[in-house]
Amino acid sequence: MTTRREFLSTAGAAFAALSASNALPSGAQAAVPPPWSPIEAKPRLAEAYGLRIHAASSYLASRAVKQRVNRDETNHPNYIGQFHKTLPHDANGIVSPAAYEALVAACRAGDYAMLEAVPQALGKLANPLGAVAFANEGWDSHHLMVDAASSIDSAMHAGDMAECYWLALTRDVPFQDFPTDPLVLRAVADLRTIPGYGWVTPTNVFRGRLQGDTVGPYVSQFLLLDIPYGPMRLSQQMRVPVPGNNWMTSYAQWLAVQNGGVAGTIAYDAVLRRLANGTALAEWVHSDFSYQGFLNAALILLGYGTAALDPNNPYRSSLRQGGFVTFGGPAILDLVARAARDALMAAWFQKWQVHRKVRPEGYGGVVENTLNRGVWQHENPTLLASEAPGAVYSRYGTYLLPMAYPEGAPTHPSYPAGHATISGACVTVLKAFFDESFLIPQPKVPDRDGLALLDWTGVPLTVGGELNKLASNCTLARDTAGVHYRQDGEQGIRLGEQVGLALLSEFRSLYPEPFDGFRLTTFDGKVITV
């Protein structure tokens, strides 16, 4: 860990370089106001320069990473394992090979004009150039990595797709009913037969696998409690789609959406409700802005006062000073927003430049073509052994994945999930600034219908556990909607953690306070100091 004092030698060298190169033009020197003279100003400028050079040098000295891929793009030349929404498709949903290859070439080139020339059916691609953008803080997005996306031939893909089918079928079931609902129990029994899903039980089904995820209510307290919002207090009630909100269950509707169309308009309940079932939670992550849930969590935690701050915060025990620009509310809120943006850059690189994995809705069309339309495209034996595709067929007459959104998935590839990567980065920042062992005062749980908040009288709920749960809620809700697989989320959260840790490491060196570093618990349960 490098301290500010250790930067002085770097700063001195930088100062000499600045002087030799006339880095401060005469006009800038003359503009320095009293009481500083230009000579007095340069050491501060040199130290700031040294800090940046040191951070950049540490990245340059690290090993280059080799990204891992699943090879579906070469093993399946019709590109059924890849993302190609908004591109032209034939009547069987197979993308025009020339169009897909033009997309890949344009992505690899990082060229705006080439992307403009990619053949289009309807709709717009979601910012492929975000994959090659730069940031001047944290690790470069191209230097981070995740596991290879699961191949469409794999048992992992089969389990994740089966879970998506069951999530769609159970969206309207209240979370409180999961341990006893017959359809949910049927999903549990089926998922447990799939390799990699033996951990599923009636009490943890459709939950995350982070520390705290299975403790207490399904939904994190940070998605339930009122939010202190400046002079206002916001109640977390929202409009929720009416039951039976399912889209793209007919082939014509599915194909139109693959070509960039929209299937219809959601009908909403007239009564505002809490997050009491999968339909409501899927809608929350349909309309939220990038870091909304984590901004809300920060505001709730700041409302608890000094007692909720991390014990390492130098102002928690100060008798004379309070944090503000550093270690205070403005600093925390700023870093949460920065983490979200950096996380999206990391996710977008993986999505467009590395994996380009098909969304669940796209693979649902492959299953439908193969099993119901006599157009063989792909068979995953593990998925065919699952009850999930048949359960969907029994209800809708197709094997298409029922979607929560009429536009289906966003127009960018599936792996990793953007919501998940933001979740991992923002929660990592929040765990660094707040006491993970702090108990949530007066926790709540929604009733079955989401009409009221009831007192939670079960086990105490900690900040750390509820932050982890918030990350999982915002991640798995996208699976519930049908737009992501579990692997997209679990790997996205860990990619986001890398982003958050890099950001904290860089900012730690910029603080003038006596400070031993940020202490937090990683998503793997390790206590570390940054």
C-alpha positions as CSV (number, residue, x, y, z in Angstrom):
1,M,0.0,0.0,0.0
2,T,1.5,3.3,-1.1
3,T,1.1,6.4,1.1
4,R,1.0,10.0,0.0
5,R,4.5,10.5,1.5
6,E,5.9,7.8,-0.7
7,F,4.7,9.8,-3.7
8,L,7.0,12.8,-2.8
9,S,10.0,11.4,-4.6
10,T,7.8,10.8,-7.6
11,A,6.4,14.3,-7.3
12,G,9.8,15.8,-7.2
13,A,10.9,14.1,-10.4
14,A,7.6,15.0,-12.0
15,F,8.2,18.7,-10.9
16,A,11.5,18.7,-12.7
17,A,10.0,17.2,-15.8
18,L,7.2,19.7,-15.8
19,S,9.7,22.6,-15.5
20,A,11.9,21.2,-18.3
21,S,9.0,20.7,-20.6
22,N,7.3,24.1,-19.8
23,A,4.2,22.0,-18.9
24,L,2.8,25.2,-17.3
25,P,2.5,27.8,-20.1
26,S,3.3,31.4,-19.2
27,G,-0.4,32.3,-19.4
28,A,-1.3,29.6,-16.8
29,Q,1.5,30.7,-14.5
30,A,0.4,34.3,-14.6
31,A,-3.2,33.2,-13.9
32,V,-2.3,31.6,-10.5
33,P,-3.9,33.9,-7.9
34,P,-2.2,35.2,-4.8
35,P,-1.3,34.3,-2.1
36,W,0.3,31.4,-4.2
37,S,3.2,32.2,-6.5
38,P,3.8,30.0,-9.5
39,I,6.7,28.4,-7.8
40,E,4.6,27.5,-4.8
41,A,1.9,26.1,-7.0
42,K,4.1,23.7,-8.9
43,P,4.9,21.2,-6.1
44,R,1.1,20.6,-5.7
45,L,0.7,20.1,-9.4
46,A,3.7,17.8,-9.5
47,E,2.4,15.7,-6.6
48,A,-1.0,15.4,-8.4
49,Y,0.8,14.4,-11.6
50,G,2.9,11.9,-9.6
51,L,-0.2,10.3,-8.2
52,R,-1.6,9.8,-11.6
53,I,1.6,8.5,-13.1
54,H,2.0,6.0,-10.2
55,A,-1.5,4.7,-10.7
56,A,-1.0,4.3,-14.4
57,S,2.4,2.7,-13.9
58,S,1.0,0.0,-11.6
59,Y,-1.5,-0.9,-14.3
60,L,1.2,-1.0,-17.0
61,A,3.4,-3.2,-14.9
62,S,0.6,-5.8,-14.4
63,R,0.3,-8.9,-16.6
64,A,-1.9,-8.7,-19.7
65,V,-5.0,-11.0,-19.4
66,K,-6.1,-13.5,-22.0
67,Q,-9.9,-13.5,-22.3
68,R,-11.6,-16.9,-22.3
69,V,-14.4,-17.8,-24.7
70,N,-16.7,-20.7,-25.2
71,R,-16.1,-21.2,-29.0
72,D,-19.8,-21.3,-29.8
73,E,-19.2,-18.6,-32.5
74,T,-17.0,-21.0,-34.4
75,N,-18.6,-24.3,-33.4
76,H,-22.1,-23.2,-34.5
77,P,-21.6,-21.5,-37.9
78,N,-25.3,-20.4,-38.1
79,Y,-24.6,-18.3,-34.9
80,I,-27.4,-19.7,-32.9
81,G,-25.3,-19.3,-29.7
82,Q,-24.7,-15.6,-30.4
83,F,-26.5,-12.3,-29.9
84,H,-28.0,-10.8,-33.1
85,K,-31.1,-9.0,-32.2
86,T,-32.1,-6.1,-34.6
87,L,-30.2,-7.8,-37.4
88,P,-32.1,-9.4,-40.3
89,H,-33.4,-13.0,-39.7
90,D,-35.0,-15.6,-41.9
91,A,-38.4,-17.2,-41.2
92,N,-36.8,-19.6,-38.8
93,G,-35.1,-16.9,-36.7
94,I,-31.6,-17.6,-38.2
95,V,-29.6,-14.4,-38.5
96,S,-28.2,-13.4,-41.9
97,P,-24.6,-14.6,-41.7
98,A,-23.3,-11.6,-43.6
99,A,-25.1,-9.3,-41.2
100,Y,-23.7,-11.0,-38.1
101,E,-20.2,-11.1,-39.5
102,A,-20.4,-7.4,-40.4
103,L,-21.4,-6.7,-36.7
104,V,-18.4,-8.7,-35.4
105,A,-16.0,-6.9,-37.7
106,A,-17.3,-3.5,-36.8
107,C,-17.1,-4.3,-33.0
108,R,-13.6,-5.5,-33.3
109,A,-12.6,-2.4,-35.3
110,G,-14.3,-0.2,-32.8
111,D,-15.4,1.9,-35.8
112,Y,-18.5,4.1,-35.7
113,A,-19.0,4.2,-39.5
114,M,-18.7,0.4,-39.8
115,L,-21.3,0.0,-37.1
116,E,-23.7,2.4,-38.9
117,A,-23.3,0.1,-42.0
118,V,-24.3,-3.1,-40.2
119,P,-27.5,-4.5,-41.8
120,Q,-30.6,-3.6,-39.8
121,A,-34.1,-5.1,-39.5
122,L,-35.5,-2.7,-36.9
123,G,-34.2,-1.0,-33.7
124,K,-30.8,0.2,-32.6
125,L,-27.8,-1.7,-31.2
126,A,-27.1,-0.6,-27.6
127,N,-23.8,1.3,-27.7
128,P,-21.2,-1.2,-29.0
129,L,-18.6,1.5,-28.9
130,G,-19.0,1.6,-25.1
131,A,-16.8,-1.5,-25.2
132,V,-13.7,0.4,-26.4
133,A,-14.1,3.6,-24.4
134,F,-11.5,4.7,-21.9
135,A,-11.7,6.0,-18.3
136,N,-8.9,7.8,-16.4
137,E,-9.6,6.0,-13.1
138,G,-9.5,2.4,-12.0
139,W,-8.4,-0.5,-14.1
140,D,-8.9,-0.3,-17.9
141,S,-12.0,-2.3,-18.9
142,H,-10.0,-4.5,-21.2
143,H,-7.7,-5.6,-18.4
144,L,-10.5,-7.3,-16.4
145,M,-11.9,-10.7,-17.1
146,V,-14.6,-13.3,-16.3
147,D,-15.0,-17.0,-16.9
148,A,-15.9,-18.1,-20.4
149,A,-19.6,-17.9,-21.1
150,S,-21.2,-21.3,-20.9
151,S,-21.6,-23.0,-24.2
152,I,-25.1,-23.8,-25.5
153,D,-24.0,-27.4,-25.5
154,S,-23.2,-27.4,-21.7
155,A,-25.1,-28.6,-18.6
156,M,-24.6,-25.1,-17.1
157,H,-26.4,-23.5,-20.0
158,A,-29.2,-26.1,-19.7
159,G,-29.6,-25.5,-16.0
160,D,-29.6,-21.7,-16.4
161,M,-32.2,-21.9,-19.2
162,A,-34.4,-24.3,-17.2
163,E,-34.3,-21.9,-14.3
164,C,-35.4,-19.1,-16.7
165,Y,-38.4,-21.2,-17.8
166,W,-39.4,-21.8,-14.2
167,L,-38.9,-18.2,-13.2
168,A,-41.2,-17.1,-16.0
169,L,-43.9,-19.6,-14.9
170,T,-43.7,-18.5,-11.3
171,R,-43.4,-14.7,-11.7
172,D,-46.8,-14.0,-10.1
173,V,-46.2,-16.3,-7.1
174,P,-45.7,-14.2,-3.9
175,F,-42.2,-14.6,-2.4
176,Q,-43.8,-15.6,0.9
177,D,-45.4,-18.7,-0.8
178,F,-42.2,-20.1,-2.4
179,P,-41.5,-22.7,0.3
180,T,-45.0,-24.2,-0.2
181,D,-46.3,-23.3,-3.6
182,P,-46.8,-26.5,-5.8
183,L,-45.4,-25.0,-9.0
184,V,-42.3,-23.7,-7.1
185,L,-41.8,-27.1,-5.5
186,R,-42.1,-28.7,-8.9
187,A,-39.4,-26.3,-10.1
188,V,-37.2,-27.2,-7.1
189,A,-37.5,-30.9,-7.8
190,D,-36.7,-30.5,-11.4
191,L,-33.7,-28.1,-11.0
192,R,-32.1,-30.5,-8.4
193,T,-31.8,-33.1,-11.2
194,I,-29.6,-30.8,-13.3
195,P,-25.8,-30.8,-12.8
196,G,-24.8,-27.7,-10.9
197,Y,-28.2,-27.1,-9.4
198,G,-28.2,-29.6,-6.6
199,W,-28.0,-26.8,-4.0
200,V,-31.6,-25.7,-4.7
201,T,-34.1,-26.2,-1.9
202,P,-37.6,-24.8,-1.2
203,T,-36.1,-22.1,1.0
204,N,-33.3,-20.9,-1.3
205,V,-34.9,-21.4,-4.8
206,F,-34.4,-18.4,-7.1
207,R,-32.2,-16.7,-4.5
208,G,-28.6,-15.6,-4.9
209,R,-25.7,-17.5,-3.4
210,L,-23.9,-14.7,-1.6
211,Q,-23.5,-14.4,2.2
212,G,-26.8,-13.1,3.6
213,D,-28.9,-13.9,0.5
214,T,-30.9,-16.7,2.3
215,V,-31.3,-14.8,5.6
216,G,-34.6,-13.0,6.1
217,P,-37.1,-11.8,3.5
218,Y,-36.5,-12.5,-0.2
219,V,-36.2,-8.8,-1.0
220,S,-33.4,-6.6,0.5
221,Q,-34.3,-4.0,3.0
222,F,-32.8,-1.4,0.7
223,L,-35.6,-2.1,-1.8
224,L,-38.3,-1.8,0.9
225,L,-37.5,0.9,3.4
226,D,-38.4,4.6,2.9
227,I,-35.5,6.7,1.4
228,P,-34.4,9.9,3.0
229,Y,-34.1,12.0,-0.2
230,G,-32.9,15.5,0.8
231,P,-35.9,17.3,2.3
232,M,-38.2,14.6,1.1
233,R,-38.9,11.0,2.2
234,L,-39.7,8.6,-0.6
235,S,-41.8,5.5,-0.2
236,Q,-40.7,2.5,-2.3
237,Q,-44.1,1.8,-3.8
238,M,-44.3,1.4,-7.5
239,R,-46.7,0.5,-10.3
240,V,-46.7,-3.2,-11.1
241,P,-47.9,-5.1,-14.2
242,V,-51.2,-7.0,-13.8
243,P,-50.9,-10.7,-13.3
244,G,-50.3,-12.7,-16.5
245,N,-48.0,-10.2,-18.0
246,N,-46.2,-12.5,-20.5
247,W,-44.9,-11.7,-24.0
248,M,-43.5,-13.5,-27.0
249,T,-45.3,-16.8,-26.5
250,S,-46.3,-16.9,-30.1
251,Y,-43.8,-17.5,-32.9
252,A,-44.8,-14.6,-35.0
253,Q,-44.5,-12.2,-32.0
254,W,-41.1,-13.8,-31.1
255,L,-39.7,-13.4,-34.6
256,A,-40.9,-9.8,-34.9
257,V,-39.1,-8.9,-31.6
258,Q,-35.8,-10.6,-32.8
259,N,-36.0,-8.3,-35.8
260,G,-36.2,-5.3,-33.5
261,G,-40.0,-5.0,-33.0
262,V,-42.1,-4.5,-29.9
263,A,-44.9,-7.0,-29.0
264,G,-47.2,-4.6,-27.2
265,T,-47.7,-2.4,-24.1
266,I,-47.7,-3.5,-20.5
267,A,-51.0,-3.1,-18.6
268,Y,-50.4,-1.9,-15.0
269,D,-52.3,-2.3,-11.8
270,A,-54.0,0.9,-10.7
271,V,-52.8,0.4,-7.1
272,L,-49.1,1.0,-6.2
273,R,-47.5,-2.0,-4.6
274,R,-44.4,-3.2,-2.8
275,L,-41.9,-5.8,-4.2
276,A,-43.8,-8.9,-3.2
277,N,-43.3,-11.2,-6.3
278,G,-41.2,-11.8,-9.3
279,T,-43.4,-9.7,-11.6
280,A,-42.9,-6.6,-9.4
281,L,-39.1,-7.2,-9.0
282,A,-38.7,-7.7,-12.8
283,E,-40.5,-4.4,-13.4
284,W,-38.3,-2.7,-10.9
285,V,-35.2,-3.6,-13.0
286,H,-37.1,-2.7,-16.1
287,S,-37.4,1.0,-15.3
288,D,-34.6,1.7,-12.8
289,F,-31.7,3.9,-13.8
290,S,-28.2,2.5,-13.7
291,Y,-27.2,2.9,-10.0
292,Q,-30.6,3.7,-8.6
293,G,-30.8,0.9,-6.1
294,F,-27.4,1.7,-4.7
295,L,-27.9,5.4,-4.6
296,N,-31.0,4.6,-2.5
297,A,-29.1,2.2,-0.3
298,A,-26.4,4.9,0.3
299,L,-29.1,7.5,1.3
300,I,-30.7,5.0,3.7
301,L,-27.4,4.1,5.3
302,L,-26.3,7.8,5.6
303,G,-29.6,8.4,7.3
304,Y,-28.5,6.1,10.2
305,G,-25.7,8.6,11.1
306,T,-22.2,8.0,12.3
307,A,-23.0,4.7,13.9
308,A,-23.5,3.0,10.6
309,L,-20.1,4.1,9.2
310,D,-17.2,1.6,8.8
311,P,-15.0,1.5,12.0
312,N,-12.0,2.4,9.8
313,N,-13.6,5.8,8.8
314,P,-11.3,8.4,10.5
315,Y,-14.3,10.6,11.2
316,R,-16.3,8.0,13.0
317,S,-14.5,8.7,16.3
318,S,-13.3,12.3,15.6
319,L,-14.3,14.8,18.3
320,R,-13.5,17.9,16.2
321,Q,-14.1,17.0,12.5
322,G,-16.6,15.5,10.2
323,G,-16.3,13.9,6.8
324,F,-17.8,15.6,3.8
325,V,-15.6,16.0,0.7
326,T,-13.7,13.0,1.9
327,F,-15.3,10.1,3.8
328,G,-18.7,11.9,3.9
329,G,-22.0,11.8,2.1
330,P,-20.9,13.6,-1.1
331,A,-17.8,11.5,-1.4
332,I,-19.8,8.2,-1.0
333,L,-22.5,9.2,-3.4
334,D,-20.0,10.3,-6.0
335,L,-18.0,7.0,-5.8
336,V,-21.2,4.9,-6.1
337,A,-22.0,6.8,-9.4
338,R,-18.4,6.4,-10.6
339,A,-18.4,2.7,-9.8
340,A,-21.6,2.2,-11.9
341,R,-20.2,3.9,-15.0
342,D,-16.9,2.0,-14.7
343,A,-18.8,-1.2,-14.3
344,L,-20.8,-0.7,-17.4
345,M,-17.6,-0.1,-19.4
346,A,-16.2,-3.4,-18.1
347,A,-19.4,-5.3,-18.9
348,W,-19.7,-3.7,-22.4
349,F,-16.2,-4.8,-23.3
350,Q,-17.0,-8.4,-22.3
351,K,-20.4,-8.3,-24.1
352,W,-19.4,-6.9,-27.5
353,Q,-15.7,-7.7,-27.8
354,V,-15.4,-11.1,-26.2
355,H,-18.5,-13.2,-25.8
356,R,-21.5,-12.0,-27.8
357,K,-23.7,-14.6,-26.1
358,V,-27.3,-15.3,-27.2
359,R,-30.0,-14.0,-24.8
360,P,-32.4,-16.5,-23.2
361,E,-35.3,-15.3,-25.5
362,G,-33.1,-16.1,-28.6
363,Y,-32.3,-19.6,-27.3
364,G,-36.0,-20.2,-26.6
365,G,-36.6,-19.7,-30.3
366,V,-34.0,-22.4,-31.0
367,V,-35.8,-24.8,-28.7
368,E,-39.1,-24.0,-30.3
369,N,-37.8,-24.5,-33.8
370,T,-36.2,-27.8,-32.9
371,L,-39.0,-29.4,-30.8
372,N,-42.2,-27.9,-32.2
373,R,-41.7,-26.6,-35.7
374,G,-39.6,-29.4,-37.2
375,V,-36.7,-27.2,-38.0
376,W,-33.7,-28.8,-36.2
377,Q,-31.3,-26.2,-34.9
378,H,-29.9,-27.5,-31.6
379,E,-30.6,-30.0,-28.9
380,N,-29.1,-29.8,-25.4
381,P,-29.8,-33.2,-23.9
382,T,-29.7,-31.9,-20.3
383,L,-32.3,-29.3,-21.1
384,L,-34.5,-31.8,-22.9
385,A,-34.4,-34.0,-19.8
386,S,-35.7,-31.1,-17.7
387,E,-39.5,-30.7,-17.1
388,A,-39.2,-26.9,-17.6
389,P,-39.6,-26.7,-21.4
390,G,-42.6,-29.0,-21.3
391,A,-44.2,-27.1,-18.5
392,V,-44.0,-23.9,-20.7
393,Y,-45.4,-25.8,-23.7
394,S,-48.3,-27.1,-21.6
395,R,-49.3,-23.6,-20.8
396,Y,-48.6,-21.7,-24.0
397,G,-48.4,-24.3,-26.8
398,T,-44.8,-23.2,-27.6
399,Y,-41.4,-23.7,-26.1
400,L,-40.6,-20.0,-26.3
401,L,-39.5,-18.3,-23.1
402,P,-42.4,-16.1,-21.8
403,M,-40.9,-12.6,-21.4
404,A,-41.8,-9.9,-18.8
405,Y,-41.1,-7.1,-21.3
406,P,-42.9,-6.5,-24.6
407,E,-39.6,-5.4,-26.2
408,G,-37.9,-8.5,-24.9
409,A,-34.2,-8.3,-23.9
410,P,-32.1,-5.2,-24.5
411,T,-30.2,-4.9,-27.8
412,H,-26.8,-5.9,-26.4
413,P,-25.4,-9.4,-25.8
414,S,-26.3,-11.4,-22.7
415,Y,-22.9,-12.1,-21.0
416,P,-22.2,-10.7,-18.5
417,A,-25.2,-8.8,-17.1
418,G,-24.9,-5.0,-16.9
419,H,-27.2,-4.8,-13.8
420,A,-25.0,-7.5,-12.1
421,T,-21.7,-5.7,-12.9
422,I,-23.1,-2.4,-11.6
423,S,-24.4,-4.3,-8.5
424,G,-21.0,-5.8,-7.8
425,A,-19.1,-2.5,-8.1
426,C,-21.6,-0.3,-6.2
427,V,-22.0,-2.8,-3.3
428,T,-18.3,-3.1,-3.0
429,V,-18.0,0.6,-2.6
430,L,-20.8,0.7,-0.1
431,K,-19.3,-2.1,2.0
432,A,-16.1,-0.1,2.2
433,F,-17.7,2.9,3.7
434,F,-20.3,1.3,6.0
435,D,-20.2,-1.1,8.9
436,E,-21.2,-4.5,7.5
437,S,-22.1,-5.8,11.0
438,F,-24.5,-2.9,11.7
439,L,-28.0,-4.2,12.3
440,I,-30.8,-2.7,10.2
441,P,-33.2,-0.8,12.5
442,Q,-36.9,-1.8,12.3
443,P,-36.6,-4.2,9.3
444,K,-39.7,-4.8,7.2
445,V,-41.3,-7.4,4.9
446,P,-44.1,-6.9,2.4
447,D,-47.4,-8.7,2.7
448,R,-48.4,-11.3,0.1
449,D,-50.1,-8.7,-2.1
450,G,-47.5,-5.9,-1.8
451,L,-50.1,-3.6,-0.3
452,A,-48.4,-3.1,3.1
453,L,-45.1,-3.4,4.9
454,L,-45.1,-5.6,8.0
455,D,-42.5,-5.7,10.8
456,W,-39.9,-8.3,10.3
457,T,-39.6,-10.3,13.5
458,G,-37.2,-13.0,12.4
459,V,-33.4,-13.1,12.7
460,P,-31.6,-9.7,12.7
461,L,-30.5,-8.4,9.4
462,T,-27.0,-6.9,8.9
463,V,-25.9,-4.2,6.5
464,G,-23.5,-6.6,4.8
465,G,-26.0,-9.3,4.3
466,E,-28.7,-6.9,2.9
467,L,-26.2,-5.2,0.6
468,N,-25.3,-8.6,-0.8
469,K,-29.0,-9.4,-1.1
470,L,-29.5,-6.1,-2.9
471,A,-26.9,-7.1,-5.5
472,S,-28.5,-10.5,-6.0
473,N,-32.0,-9.0,-6.2
474,C,-31.0,-6.5,-8.9
475,T,-29.2,-9.3,-10.7
476,L,-31.6,-12.2,-10.5
477,A,-34.6,-10.0,-11.2
478,R,-33.3,-9.7,-14.8
479,D,-33.4,-13.6,-15.0
480,T,-36.9,-13.4,-13.7
481,A,-37.8,-11.1,-16.5
482,G,-36.3,-13.5,-19.0
483,V,-33.4,-11.3,-20.3
484,H,-30.4,-13.0,-18.5
485,Y,-29.1,-16.4,-17.3
486,R,-27.8,-17.0,-13.7
487,Q,-24.2,-17.2,-14.9
488,D,-24.5,-13.7,-16.5
489,G,-25.3,-12.4,-13.1
490,E,-23.0,-14.4,-10.9
491,Q,-20.0,-13.6,-13.1
492,G,-21.1,-10.0,-13.6
493,I,-21.2,-9.4,-9.8
494,R,-17.6,-10.6,-9.5
495,L,-16.5,-8.5,-12.5
496,G,-18.1,-5.5,-10.8
497,E,-16.2,-6.3,-7.6
498,Q,-13.0,-6.1,-9.5
499,V,-14.1,-2.6,-10.7
500,G,-15.0,-1.5,-7.3
501,L,-11.8,-2.7,-5.6
502,A,-9.7,-0.9,-8.3
503,L,-11.6,2.3,-7.8
504,L,-11.2,2.1,-4.0
505,S,-7.5,1.3,-4.3
506,E,-6.9,4.4,-6.4
507,F,-8.9,6.8,-4.2
508,R,-7.4,5.4,-1.0
509,S,-4.1,7.0,-2.1
510,L,-5.7,10.4,-2.6
511,Y,-7.0,10.9,0.9
512,P,-5.0,13.0,3.4
513,E,-6.5,11.6,6.5
514,P,-4.7,9.0,8.7
515,F,-6.3,5.9,7.4
516,D,-5.5,2.2,7.4
517,G,-7.4,1.4,4.3
518,F,-10.9,0.2,3.3
519,R,-11.8,-3.0,5.1
520,L,-14.6,-5.1,3.6
521,T,-15.9,-8.6,2.9
522,T,-15.7,-9.8,-0.7
523,F,-18.5,-11.7,-2.3
524,D,-16.5,-14.9,-1.7
525,G,-16.6,-14.2,2.1
526,K,-12.9,-13.0,2.5
527,V,-12.2,-10.0,4.7
528,I,-9.7,-7.8,3.0
529,T,-8.2,-4.3,3.4
530,V,-7.8,-2.2,0.3
